[in-house]
Each structure stands twice: as C-alpha cells, then as structure tokens.
Amino acid sequence: MEHVHLAAEEDDLYSGYNDYNPTFDSEELDNDAGFQQAVRTSHGRRPPMTAKFPGTAIGGRALGTSFGSRMPMASSMGRPMTGAVQDGAARPMTAVRAAGYSSAMTRGSTFDPLGQSKGPAPPLEGKSEDTPDEKVKILEKKVNDLIEESCLAHGHGDLQLSLDRAKEAGRKERALVRQREQSGNADHINLDLTYSVLFNLATQYANNDMYAEALNTYQVIVKNKMFSNAGRLKVNMANIHFKQKNYPKAIKLYRMALDQISNSHKEMRIKIMQNIGVVFIRMGQYSDAITSFEHIMSECPNIKTGFNLILCYYAIGDRERMKKAFQKLICVPLGIDEEDKYIPPNDDTHANLVIEAIKNDKLHQMERERKALAEKFIMTSAKLIAPAIEATFAAGFDWCVDMVKSSQYVELANDLEINKAITYLRQRDFNQAVETLKTFEKKDSRVKSAAATNLSFLYFLEKDYDQADRYADLAMTADRYNPAALINKGNTVFVKKDYEKAAEFYKEALRNDSSCTEALYNLGLTYKRLGRLEESLDCFLKLHAILRNSAQVMWQLANLFEMLEDPHQAIEWLMQLITVTPTDPQVLAKLGELYDSEGDKSQAFQYYQESFRYFPSNIDVIEWLGAYYIDTQFCEKAIQYFERATLIQPTQVKWQLMVASCYRRSGNYQKALETYKDIHRKFPENVECLRFLVRLCTDMGMKEVQDYATKLKKVEKMKEIREQRVKSAREGSTRGTRREGSASSVGTPDPVRHLPKKDSVSHPEPKHSPLLDQGRDSGHSSHGTSAKGERLSAKMRALPGSNEPYEASSQRDIDASYVDPLGAPMERPKTAAKKRNEDDDFADEELGDDLLPE
C-alpha cells in the first residue's frame, strides 16, 4: 500500500492520464518478467482475476488507484488501472486512444468505440490508368474482345465484318507491342495473343477468298520460330492451294505438315493422308491415291476413305479389287449404338422418361446422320460397280445384294433390288423393271409399298390406268402414310375427272408430308379444273415460297391471274419467269399476247419478235407478226412471215393468198398475178383465188380473163349446189328433231344452230390475234369499203379451209384498196359480193374450219 495515496479534494481526478509511463518503454520489455511470462502463455492473454475492490479491473494484487497523487508504477500490468468514484460517478477512462476511449469524455456521452456516428467512409480511390502496366492490360483486353467479335461475326455469316474486326485486332496488337517496348517490357510480349491475332486474320482472309493475303499471314506464323507447333498450319496453306487448284503445291505442303506431326497424333496424320489421296484423284494419279487410301483402310478404316478407294479402283477398271474394296466398305464399324436402346420398356417410368429425353438429342441425331451417310455411300458404290464387276449389271447387282445381306446393312438389300428395277427403267427395259418390282409384293410392308408405288407410276406413264390404280391401292394398303402412293392414287382419279376425290388424296398426302411439293402442285391443278381459282392460287403461292425458281409454278400463277382477269399481275409473274427461262418462246409469246390485249402494240411486237427469234415455227406468232406489219402498212415485211407459214403448212391456201395479197397491196401486181396463178394450179376450186385472177386480168387487159371468169362461174355454181344440199339436210334433220322432242319439251333451243357445218371443226377462238378485237368491235354487217386502218378483216384470224376463200364476208378487207394503173379504184364483181352477202352466216361458219385448238 506504500504506493497508494489518497487524493486531496482540490486535486484534479483526471489529470496525468496522458503522461508518459515508463511501463510502456519497449526497450525494457526484454527485462520485464511479467511481460515475458504473458508472451509465453495463451498468446499474451492472462487469466481473469477476481476483483476485491469495486471499480478495479483486477483483484488479488496491490493496484494503484486514483485516490491520491499519481506515481509512476513499475508494475508489469502493462496499463494504468482505473479508480472507483463514490456516489455513482462516472468511471474515468483509460488513456489508450486506439481502443476508442478518451480522457475528455463527459458524463452522458454516447459510447461509440467504432466511430459510426461520423457517417459513411469516403469512397475508395480508383486505380490510375496512367501507369504503363494499366495501359497494357487495357489494350490486351481490347484485342481479345475484337478477336471474339470477329469469330462471332463469322458464325453469323457476316464475313466482311469478321474480316474488319480481325484487321482491327491486328492493329491494336501492334500498338500493344510498341507500348511494351516503350515501357521497357519488351521481354514480356504475349506470344499467345500475337499468335491468336495472326491466326484469326489468316482464317478470315481465307473465308473471304483473299487467298494471297491468307497465305502471307500464314507464312508469317510459320516462319516465326517462337511459335511452337506452327508447322501444323501448313495444312491450312495446303487447303488454300487446293482451292486454287494448285495441286502439286498442295501435296508438297501436306507432306511437310505430315513430317512435322508425330506418330502420337494418329488421327491428324490420317486426315492429312486422306487429303493427299483426294488431291491425287483430282490430278488423275489414281495409283498414288490408292496407296494413300489403302494405308488409311489398314490403319484406321472409315466410310469416306473406303468409298474413295472404290472410285479409284473403278477408274482403273480393276474388278477384283473393286469387290474387295466393297467388302471392306460394308465392314467399316460406325461406332454408334443400336437403335434398340431407344425403345422404352413398359414397366420402368423413370427409364421411359430418360429414353424420351435422349431419343432426339444431339448425339442421336449425329448417329442417324452418320448411318445415313454410310448407307448413301454403300448404295452409290453398289450402283457404280454393279455393271462393271460382272458381265451384266443384273449379275453385278445380285452379287452386291448378297454381300449386303451378310453385313450389318441387311435392310439395304431391298433398296438395292429396287435400284436394280430403276436401272432397268433407265435402259428402257420396262418388262424387266416390272418383273423385278413384282417380286416385292410378298415382302415386308415398307418395301412392298415402295415397289407398288413405282409400278403404279410405270403403268400410269403407259396410260394403263386400271393397273396404275390397282398398284396405287396396294401401295396404300402396305403403307397408308406413303405420300407417293397417295399422289399416284390421286392421279388415277384425276384422269377419270373425279376432281373432288383426287383433291382429297392430295390433301391426305400433304397431311402426311407437308413438304411434298408434288401433292401441292397437283392440288393446285385440281382446284383449277374445279374452277376454284382462289384456292388454286393459294396452293401455287405456297409452292412458290418453297420452290422459288420453279418455272412451272410461275407459269401457273401467271395463268391463274389471267383467268382472274388481272393481266397486270399475270404480266408481272411472266416477267419473273423470263428471268428464269429467258429463251422460252411460249412465255415470250404469252407476254406479247397480254400486252396486245392491253393495247400496248409496241411491247407486244417486241415479245412476239423475240419469241419468233427463238422458235420461228410457231404459226400463231407468225400470223400475229404478219398481221401487225399489214396493219402498220409494211406489207413487204409481212411477206417473209407468210412465206414461212406457207413452208410450215403447204396445204393451207390461206398463207399463199396472204402472200399474193401483200404483193398486190405493195403495188407489185405482176408478182401478185404470178402468185395467184400458182395458187390456182394447186387449188383449182378456190373461189377467192379465181376472183382476184379475174380482177387482175381485167385490170391489166389480159386475154386470160374470160377463161378465169368461166371457171369462177362454174366453181360458184358447184358450191351453191353443195350449200343447198347441206341446207336441205339440215332442215330435214331439224324437223325430225322437233317432232321427236315436241311431246317432252317446250321452248327448247334448236340444237342445229349449235352444230358446225359438214366437214367443219369447231375450235375455240385464238386469244393472241392482234386484230381480233377490231373485228369484234366493227361486226360483220358492214359491206362497204372501210377506212384504211380497218381494211384488214377480223376474219383474218379465223383461218379458212383449203377450199374456202380467204377474204370472207365483206368488202371491208385489204383487197378493197386495190388501185388500177389509171388510179381509179376497182370494185368487186357485184354478183360475187351479192352472193357473199346473202350467205353471210354460212360464210362465218365456214371460216372457222381450221382454227387451231388452244
């Protein structure tokens, strides 16, 4: 207690707390036994002591209190003790500020040792980007981002953007290298980043067909010894030379790459050797290609190499080795699981869910694609070598079928048999094809349906519709979901004109296979026959969305718009069609017809002229062009078209009459007279020819006029007698018909009015006559001389028979403008004109004899 002093009343109780205490002298800690003991036990933590005096921190020992003057304490306690104040006064705080205490504490102040009342801490200071290391890191990030953007753009198909990003990455990477050199870190260049930039740039150059730049970039990588395994890129360089058809250089680079790849990378070496073999095939060096492919088939056989090996043996004509290669091909393991594992068991619900999930996953899709590719190569190989490995292709097919039956591709045997039948068809041996297909009638349903479908198709082509219908039913019975069988059945019903039923079969085929374009096309044709033009138009528009460049679909669309009386849309579709088939004369003629109907003669003439250039034997086009030149008063140019028509149809008098008429209109009367005489020799009973001979001979003062006039009267009299006989026969037939039908019908139209004259054929009116609308407007009642622009009769398009006059029922024709040498117009003989006027209706009917059907 010698160190305890009572404080006087006037002393400051809190003075002296900040005075220096020798106890905290760190230089004397080594000599302090209490401190050393605390360090050695419990990491400096002392056991708690029992307090014996109120207000003390530790009891059991003599402590210095605040009652009295403060004395320096030599204790090893490590801190000054607090004192007790009576009457509940606040305890004095210690002087250790680091703990949050202060000697200036006043009564009632809040205890806040963590300083939370001061508000939030200030934000952290950002890193400065001005330092060289930070600039380097930012540039590296930008380069990596540009490489990634380039790859993504290539994946989206934007090759130009991909190349731009690759170039920009190259510029940024060079700036990065300069930045490192300036900062003195040239030894820390990121080689991986440089390699990535150059490789991506070379790849994008190659994708954009910039082969020279790509090769230069690859060369930079390959020559840099700091890049490990850069020699493999010679494969890419060889691929570019292969695209450029520089095959020797490609083989050299492939072999250099092969030398730099160790034997541990077996798969890579096999792929390079396969490329070498393909290049040898392109060069025609089949022996060298065979060497590469045989090595691959002995080390690591695969389907593509086996197929290429068969092609090489076929090229050199080695039958035995073709057989051996085919046997090796069908023995190549595919490395895929059996389809049985995808069949769910009925009792395990969990397993069913798992199988349902993996049934169509990416792995199973890859397996199906690999199997389909293998089957395609095997089928192609069999069809290729079958005619070459045996004396006949049938024996070769039989050998291939036997080999396939003993392999893992048993189901392909039936397909090979069907291909055998198809080969017979290509050789036009229909009987053998039918016999081969008939052998499948007792096979399983899938093969039976395929064979019956082909048989139905064959019989349909031979127009044996009963047999076609029978086999179509057989194919549908074997496989109701076979769209080809349903189409064949619909076709057999279509030819029987049961269009509603045919439409149902086509619809069912579309329900089974929505991508069946044949069913959709046939359905459109069926709706067209039924007059349901809007539905037909809808079918062909859907088909056009699938087959964008189908000429047949565009033609049908144009025809439908024409039937719907929308010529502008029809012209639009035909304009699209001639971009696909620019030399189709029928399409060009149709365009001319539509423009003519719209009144655009110049455009119509252009397309008719193009059609004539590609196909100069179309009578309708020749007729329109000749009439166009006559209408525009260029008769000399019309002569060449009518002379061509005369060569095409030498038995038709109308073309020769038109030639003579053109000569006469152009003023070449002597040539016209010779032409009429030549026509008279070939067709002595032609009334029109005789009439013009009489007129020309009279006008020219020739002696033959009397002979021709006598012949004309005789021919007209014979014709009048024939006409009277025909009329009397008609009247007798009409009276008999009326007597028979009078008891059962009242007000029935006379059917005789709708019957054609004897020896005449009723045909639809041609649609592409440039002057037909003029004739319709003017009618047939005018018999005087019409204006010059209307002299060409509308009956010009209704082509007469060989025994009928060309200029038919009126004087409103091209011959009315004939002028004699004295300048006075000649009139037609009144008797002939009168006769024609009396028989106007009869003449109209006669002029339709030789109309061509639509």
Beta strands, then each sheet from edge to edge (+ up, - down):
end
